[in-house]
Amino acid sequence: MALNTSAEAPLPVGEVSRLIGGWIDRLGAVWVEGQITQLSRRPGAGVVFLTLRDPSYDISVGVTCYRQVFDAVADVVTEGARVVVLAKPEWYAPRGQLSLRATEIKPVGIGELLARLEQLKRSLGAEGLFAADRKRALPFLPHRVGLVCGRASAAERDVLENARRRWPHVRFEVRNVAVQGVHAVTQVVQAVKELDEHPEVDVIIVARGGGSVEDLLPFSDEQLVRAVAGCTTPVVSAIGHEPDAPLLDLVADLRASTPTDAAKKVVPDVGEELERVGQLRRRALRTVEGLLEREERGLAHALARPSMEHPQRMVEQREDEVDALLARSRRVLGHLLDRADSELSHTRARVVSLSPAATMERGYAVLQRADGGVVRSPDEVAAGDALRARVADGEFAVRVDDRSAD
C-alpha cells in the first residue's frame, strides 16, 4: 500500500521499520532452498544460527531455529550442504534486519538435485539454448585463449601445459575463480562475461577437474547457462571427466571430456600442422608434375601430326588446286568467249543482210516527200511533186511527171 509522504511530511525511521515488519509478517511461512554457508551451534544455547545463501544471485539471509529442529538433521547437514527449510520471515525493527525463523529443515538429496537439474534441462532446452544451430565453430588458431579455472588447479596446469606443448606461442588470458561453493556461480559468470568482452580473446575455456555432483552444481546453474548462451565468443566446456555432464556442456559451443582434451581441441599441434603442410606440398607437387607430363605428351602428339611436321605441304596442295582451278576457269571463259563471238558474228551478218542500207546497195532507192514521209504507193504523189530519192551513196531530188503519174 503506497504511503503519502513528502519532504515536508516524512516518516520516522521507526515507523518505516514498523511498516516493513507488518508487510513481512503478512507473508506467512514459506519453503526456502539455499546453501548453508555459516553454521553456529553454541554449547548450551537453545537456538542455532545459520546463513542460507543463493549461489546464483549471491544473496544471503540469516536463519534461526530451535536446537531440536536442527538436531533432527544435524548428522547429515553441515556447512556447504543444500537444504530446504520451512520458515517464517521475521523483521527485527531496531536493526532493520530480515531473518527467517525455521520450523523444519530438510537436506536436499542427490536424487532431488538430479530431478531438478533434469527439469531445468528440459526447460532450457525448450527455449532452444541447446540447439545445434546455435553452436559456433572454433577459430583454427586463436589469437588469445580465455581460461576460467580454479587458482593453481590441476585443470589450469593441464590446459596451459598441453596447449603450449602443441603451440608454444599460444597466449592465454586466465581468470582464476572459485569453482565450487557458494561463490562459484557469481565468479564464473563474471569471468566469462569479462573474457567475452575482451577484444583479443577468440575462444573461452571453462575448466574444472572432477568432483561430486554437489561440487559440479555451479556448472549447471541457470544463470551460468544463460550467460554462456549470450556470449558472442565461442565457449568450450571442460568440466570434470568423461561421465560428468553438467548443463554447461550442453550450452557450450564445444564439449571437451577433460581439460587436457580442451587444450587439444582449441589449439592445433604445430608438429601435426607442419606435417599436414608438407603432405599438401607434396600432393601439390605431384599434381603439377602430372599436369606438366600430360601437357608434354599432348604437345608431342600435336607436333607429330603431318600438318605440324610439314606445314608447307598443305600450302603446296592448295597451290596445285588453285592452279588447276585457274586453268579450268580460263578454258571455260575462253570457250564462252569463242561461242559468244561466233553468235555475235552470225547475228551481225543477219542484221546486215536485213538492213535497209544493204537493200539500197543492191540498187534500190527510197522516195521521200518534202515532209520526210516515205512514198509507198503511186497514189500518194501527183504530177509536179518534188521528192527526194535516197540511194546507197546519197540522195538527190526528183520530180513527178505526167507519164510517171500515169
C-alpha positions as CSV (number, residue, x, y, z in Angstrom):
1,M,0.0,0.0,0.0
2,A,1.5,3.3,-1.1
3,L,2.1,6.0,1.6
4,N,1.6,9.7,1.2
5,T,4.9,11.3,2.2
6,S,6.9,14.3,1.2
7,A,9.9,16.2,2.2
8,E,7.8,18.3,4.5
9,A,6.0,15.3,6.0
10,P,8.4,12.4,6.1
11,L,8.0,9.2,8.1
12,P,10.3,8.5,11.0
13,V,12.7,5.6,10.7
14,G,10.9,3.7,13.4
15,E,7.6,4.0,11.6
16,V,9.1,2.8,8.3
17,S,10.7,-0.2,10.1
18,R,7.4,-1.0,11.7
19,L,5.5,-0.9,8.4
20,I,8.1,-3.1,6.8
21,G,7.7,-5.5,9.7
22,G,3.9,-5.5,9.2
23,W,4.2,-6.3,5.5
24,I,6.7,-9.1,6.1
25,D,4.6,-10.5,8.9
26,R,1.7,-10.9,6.4
27,L,3.9,-13.1,4.2
28,G,3.4,-16.2,6.3
29,A,5.6,-19.3,6.4
30,V,7.4,-20.2,3.1
31,W,9.6,-23.1,1.9
32,V,13.1,-21.7,1.0
33,E,16.0,-23.5,-0.7
34,G,19.6,-22.5,-0.3
35,Q,23.1,-23.5,0.7
36,I,24.4,-23.3,4.3
37,T,27.4,-21.0,4.4
38,Q,27.8,-20.4,8.1
39,L,26.6,-22.6,11.0
40,S,26.8,-21.6,14.7
41,R,25.8,-24.1,17.4
42,R,26.9,-22.7,20.7
43,P,27.1,-25.2,23.5
44,G,24.1,-24.9,25.8
45,A,22.3,-22.5,23.6
46,G,18.8,-23.4,22.7
47,V,19.0,-21.6,19.3
48,V,21.1,-22.4,16.2
49,F,22.2,-19.7,13.8
50,L,23.0,-20.3,10.2
51,T,23.3,-18.4,7.0
52,L,21.4,-19.5,3.9
53,R,22.8,-18.4,0.6
54,D,21.5,-18.4,-3.0
55,P,24.7,-19.1,-5.1
56,S,23.1,-18.0,-8.3
57,Y,22.4,-14.4,-7.2
58,D,24.9,-14.0,-4.4
59,I,22.2,-13.3,-1.8
60,S,22.2,-14.5,1.8
61,V,19.8,-14.4,4.6
62,G,20.1,-15.3,8.3
63,V,18.2,-18.3,9.7
64,T,17.5,-19.2,13.3
65,C,15.8,-22.3,14.6
66,Y,15.5,-24.1,17.9
67,R,18.1,-26.7,18.7
68,Q,15.6,-29.6,18.5
69,V,14.7,-28.5,14.9
70,F,18.4,-28.6,13.8
71,D,19.3,-31.7,15.8
72,A,16.9,-33.7,13.7
73,V,19.2,-33.3,10.7
74,A,22.5,-32.5,12.4
75,D,24.0,-35.8,11.3
76,V,23.6,-35.0,7.5
77,V,23.7,-31.2,7.4
78,T,26.9,-29.3,7.5
79,E,28.3,-26.1,6.0
80,G,28.1,-26.2,2.2
81,A,25.0,-28.5,2.2
82,R,21.9,-27.6,0.3
83,V,18.8,-27.6,2.3
84,V,15.1,-26.7,2.1
85,V,13.6,-25.0,5.2
86,L,10.1,-24.1,6.2
87,A,10.5,-20.7,7.8
88,K,8.6,-17.6,8.8
89,P,10.2,-14.3,7.7
90,E,10.8,-12.0,10.6
91,W,11.8,-8.4,10.7
92,Y,13.9,-7.1,13.6
93,A,12.8,-3.5,13.7
94,P,15.5,-2.0,15.9
95,R,18.2,-3.0,13.5
96,G,16.2,-3.1,10.3
97,Q,17.2,-6.8,9.7
98,L,15.4,-9.6,7.9
99,S,15.8,-13.2,9.1
100,L,14.0,-16.5,8.8
101,R,12.6,-18.5,11.8
102,A,12.9,-22.1,10.6
103,T,10.5,-24.7,12.0
104,E,11.6,-27.6,9.7
105,I,14.8,-28.4,7.8
106,K,15.2,-30.9,5.0
107,P,18.5,-31.8,3.3
108,V,18.4,-31.9,-0.5
109,G,19.4,-35.3,-1.6
110,I,21.3,-36.3,-4.8
111,G,18.1,-37.7,-6.3
112,E,16.2,-34.4,-5.7
113,L,19.1,-32.4,-7.2
114,L,19.3,-34.6,-10.3
115,A,15.5,-34.3,-10.7
116,R,15.7,-30.5,-10.5
117,L,18.6,-30.5,-12.9
118,E,16.6,-32.6,-15.4
119,Q,13.6,-30.3,-15.1
120,L,15.9,-27.3,-15.7
121,K,17.5,-29.1,-18.6
122,R,14.1,-29.6,-20.3
123,S,13.1,-26.0,-19.6
124,L,16.2,-24.5,-21.1
125,G,16.2,-27.0,-24.0
126,A,12.6,-25.9,-24.8
127,E,13.9,-22.4,-25.1
128,G,16.4,-23.5,-27.8
129,L,19.5,-22.8,-25.7
130,F,21.0,-26.2,-26.5
131,A,20.1,-26.2,-30.2
132,A,22.9,-27.3,-32.6
133,D,22.4,-24.3,-34.9
134,R,23.5,-22.0,-32.1
135,K,26.9,-23.7,-31.9
136,R,29.8,-21.6,-33.3
137,A,32.9,-23.0,-34.9
138,L,36.2,-22.5,-33.1
139,P,38.9,-20.5,-34.8
140,F,41.7,-22.6,-36.3
141,L,44.4,-20.7,-34.5
142,P,43.1,-18.4,-31.7
143,H,44.9,-15.1,-31.2
144,R,44.3,-15.4,-27.4
145,V,42.6,-18.1,-25.4
146,G,40.5,-17.1,-22.4
147,L,40.7,-19.6,-19.5
148,V,38.3,-19.7,-16.5
149,C,39.5,-22.2,-13.8
150,G,40.5,-22.6,-10.2
151,R,43.6,-20.9,-8.8
152,A,46.7,-23.1,-9.1
153,S,44.4,-26.0,-10.1
154,A,45.3,-29.2,-12.0
155,A,42.8,-28.1,-14.7
156,E,44.7,-24.9,-15.2
157,R,48.1,-26.7,-15.4
158,D,46.7,-29.3,-17.8
159,V,45.3,-26.7,-20.2
160,L,48.3,-24.4,-20.2
161,E,51.0,-27.1,-20.4
162,N,49.2,-29.1,-23.2
163,A,48.4,-26.1,-25.2
164,R,51.9,-24.7,-25.1
165,R,53.3,-28.1,-25.9
166,R,51.2,-28.1,-29.0
167,W,51.7,-24.5,-30.0
168,P,54.5,-22.8,-28.0
169,H,53.4,-19.2,-28.9
170,V,49.8,-19.5,-27.8
171,R,48.7,-16.8,-25.4
172,F,46.2,-17.1,-22.5
173,E,44.0,-14.7,-20.6
174,V,43.4,-16.5,-17.3
175,R,40.7,-15.8,-14.8
176,N,41.1,-17.7,-11.5
177,V,37.8,-18.2,-9.8
178,A,36.1,-20.4,-7.2
179,V,34.9,-23.5,-9.0
180,Q,32.8,-24.8,-6.2
181,G,31.0,-23.5,-3.2
182,V,28.7,-20.5,-2.7
183,H,30.7,-18.0,-4.7
184,A,31.4,-20.2,-7.7
185,V,28.5,-19.2,-9.9
186,T,28.9,-15.5,-9.4
187,Q,32.6,-15.6,-10.0
188,V,32.5,-17.9,-13.0
189,V,29.7,-15.8,-14.6
190,Q,31.6,-12.6,-14.1
191,A,34.8,-14.1,-15.5
192,V,33.0,-15.4,-18.6
193,K,31.5,-12.0,-19.3
194,E,34.8,-10.3,-18.9
195,L,36.5,-12.6,-21.4
196,D,33.6,-12.3,-23.8
197,E,34.1,-8.6,-23.8
198,H,37.9,-8.8,-24.2
199,P,38.8,-7.7,-27.7
200,E,41.7,-10.1,-28.2
201,V,40.1,-13.3,-26.8
202,D,38.9,-15.6,-29.6
203,V,37.7,-18.6,-27.6
204,I,36.9,-19.2,-23.9
205,I,37.6,-22.4,-22.0
206,V,35.8,-23.1,-18.7
207,A,37.7,-25.9,-17.0
208,R,37.5,-27.8,-13.7
209,G,38.7,-31.2,-12.6
210,G,36.4,-34.0,-11.5
211,G,34.2,-33.9,-8.4
212,S,31.0,-35.0,-6.8
213,V,27.6,-34.0,-8.1
214,E,27.4,-31.3,-5.5
215,D,30.8,-30.0,-6.4
216,L,29.8,-29.6,-10.1
217,L,26.4,-28.0,-9.4
218,P,27.7,-24.4,-10.1
219,F,28.2,-25.5,-13.7
220,S,24.6,-26.5,-14.1
221,D,23.3,-23.2,-12.7
222,E,20.7,-21.4,-14.8
223,Q,22.4,-18.1,-14.5
224,L,25.7,-19.5,-15.9
225,V,23.9,-21.4,-18.7
226,R,22.2,-18.2,-19.8
227,A,25.4,-16.2,-19.6
228,V,27.3,-18.7,-21.8
229,A,24.3,-18.7,-24.2
230,G,24.6,-14.9,-24.5
231,C,28.3,-15.0,-25.3
232,T,29.5,-13.8,-28.8
233,T,32.8,-15.7,-28.3
234,P,32.9,-19.5,-28.7
235,V,32.9,-21.3,-25.3
236,V,34.4,-24.7,-24.6
237,S,33.2,-26.7,-21.6
238,A,35.9,-28.8,-19.9
239,I,34.2,-29.8,-16.6
240,G,35.1,-33.0,-14.7
241,H,35.7,-36.2,-16.5
242,E,34.0,-38.1,-19.3
243,P,31.0,-39.3,-17.3
244,D,30.3,-35.9,-15.8
245,A,27.6,-33.9,-17.8
246,P,26.8,-30.5,-16.3
247,L,24.4,-28.3,-18.2
248,L,27.3,-26.1,-19.3
249,D,28.3,-29.0,-21.6
250,L,25.0,-28.6,-23.5
251,V,25.0,-24.9,-24.0
252,A,28.7,-24.6,-24.8
253,D,29.8,-24.5,-28.4
254,L,32.1,-27.5,-27.8
255,R,32.3,-30.1,-25.0
256,A,35.7,-31.4,-24.1
257,S,35.9,-34.6,-22.0
258,T,38.7,-33.2,-19.8
259,P,40.8,-30.0,-19.5
260,T,43.6,-31.7,-21.4
261,D,41.2,-32.6,-24.2
262,A,40.1,-29.0,-24.3
263,A,43.6,-27.8,-24.9
264,K,43.9,-30.3,-27.8
265,K,40.7,-29.2,-29.4
266,V,41.3,-25.5,-29.1
267,V,45.0,-25.3,-30.0
268,P,46.4,-27.0,-33.1
269,D,49.5,-29.1,-32.8
270,V,52.4,-27.4,-34.6
271,G,54.1,-30.7,-35.5
272,E,50.9,-32.1,-37.0
273,E,50.2,-28.9,-38.9
274,L,53.8,-28.9,-40.3
275,E,53.4,-32.5,-41.4
276,R,50.0,-31.6,-42.9
277,V,51.6,-28.7,-44.8
278,G,54.3,-31.0,-46.0
279,Q,51.8,-33.5,-47.2
280,L,49.8,-30.8,-49.1
281,R,53.0,-29.5,-50.7
282,R,54.0,-33.0,-51.9
283,R,50.5,-33.5,-53.1
284,A,50.5,-30.2,-55.0
285,L,53.9,-31.1,-56.5
286,R,52.6,-34.4,-57.7
287,T,49.6,-32.7,-59.2
288,V,51.7,-30.1,-61.0
289,E,54.1,-32.7,-62.3
290,G,51.3,-34.8,-63.6
291,L,49.7,-31.8,-65.3
292,L,53.1,-31.0,-66.9
293,E,53.6,-34.5,-68.1
294,R,50.1,-34.7,-69.6
295,E,50.6,-31.4,-71.4
296,E,54.0,-32.5,-72.7
297,R,52.5,-35.7,-74.1
298,G,49.8,-33.7,-75.7
299,L,52.3,-31.3,-77.2
300,A,54.5,-34.1,-78.5
301,H,51.4,-35.8,-80.1
302,A,50.4,-32.5,-81.7
303,L,53.9,-31.9,-83.1
304,A,53.9,-35.5,-84.5
305,R,50.9,-34.7,-86.8
306,P,51.8,-34.3,-90.5
307,S,50.4,-30.7,-90.6
308,M,53.0,-29.8,-87.9
309,E,55.9,-31.8,-89.3
310,H,55.5,-30.4,-92.9
311,P,53.3,-27.3,-92.6
312,Q,54.2,-26.2,-96.2
313,R,52.7,-29.4,-97.6
314,M,49.2,-28.1,-97.0
315,V,50.0,-24.8,-98.8
316,E,51.6,-26.7,-101.7
317,Q,48.5,-28.9,-102.1
318,R,46.3,-25.8,-102.1
319,E,48.6,-24.1,-104.6
320,D,48.1,-27.0,-107.1
321,E,44.4,-26.9,-106.6
322,V,44.4,-23.1,-107.2
323,D,46.5,-23.6,-110.4
324,A,44.1,-26.3,-111.7
325,L,41.0,-24.2,-110.9
326,L,42.6,-21.2,-112.6
327,A,43.4,-23.1,-115.8
328,R,40.0,-24.6,-115.8
329,S,38.4,-21.2,-115.4
330,R,40.5,-19.8,-118.2
331,R,39.4,-22.7,-120.5
332,V,35.8,-22.2,-119.6
333,L,36.0,-18.5,-120.1
334,G,37.7,-19.0,-123.5
335,H,35.0,-21.3,-124.7
336,L,32.4,-18.9,-123.6
337,L,34.1,-16.0,-125.3
338,D,34.5,-18.0,-128.5
339,R,30.9,-19.1,-128.5
340,A,29.7,-15.5,-127.8
341,D,32.0,-14.2,-130.7
342,S,30.5,-16.8,-133.1
343,E,27.0,-15.9,-132.1
344,L,27.7,-12.2,-132.4
345,S,29.1,-12.7,-135.9
346,H,26.1,-14.7,-137.0
347,T,23.7,-12.1,-135.5
348,R,25.7,-9.3,-137.2
349,A,25.5,-11.0,-140.6
350,R,21.8,-11.4,-140.2
351,V,21.3,-7.8,-139.2
352,V,23.4,-6.5,-142.0
353,S,21.6,-8.7,-144.6
354,L,18.3,-7.4,-143.3
355,S,19.2,-3.8,-143.0
356,P,17.8,-1.1,-145.5
357,A,21.3,0.0,-146.4
358,A,22.1,-3.4,-147.8
359,T,18.9,-3.3,-149.8
360,M,19.8,0.0,-151.3
361,E,23.3,-1.2,-152.1
362,R,21.6,-3.7,-154.4
363,G,20.1,-0.7,-156.4
364,Y,17.0,0.2,-154.6
365,A,16.0,3.8,-153.6
366,V,13.7,5.3,-151.1
367,L,11.5,8.2,-152.1
368,Q,10.5,10.8,-149.6
369,R,8.2,13.7,-149.7
370,A,9.2,17.2,-148.6
371,D,7.9,16.4,-145.1
372,G,10.1,13.4,-144.8
373,G,7.3,10.8,-145.4
374,V,8.2,7.7,-147.4
375,V,6.3,7.2,-150.6
376,R,4.9,3.7,-150.6
377,S,2.3,3.9,-153.4
378,P,1.9,5.9,-156.7
379,D,-1.4,7.2,-155.4
380,E,0.5,9.2,-152.7
381,V,2.1,11.6,-155.3
382,A,0.8,13.9,-158.0
383,A,2.4,15.3,-161.2
384,G,4.8,18.0,-160.4
385,D,5.5,16.9,-156.8
386,A,9.1,17.4,-155.7
387,L,10.6,14.3,-154.0
388,R,13.9,13.2,-152.6
389,A,15.4,9.9,-153.7
390,R,17.8,8.2,-151.2
391,V,20.2,5.7,-152.6
392,A,23.1,3.8,-151.1
393,D,25.7,6.5,-151.7
394,G,23.5,9.6,-151.0
395,E,20.3,11.3,-152.1
396,F,19.0,13.5,-155.0
397,A,15.9,15.5,-155.9
398,V,13.3,14.2,-158.4
399,R,10.0,15.5,-159.8
400,V,7.0,13.5,-160.7
401,D,6.0,14.0,-164.4
402,D,2.7,13.2,-166.1
403,R,4.0,9.9,-167.5
404,S,5.2,8.7,-164.4
405,A,1.9,9.6,-162.8
406,D,0.2,7.5,-165.5
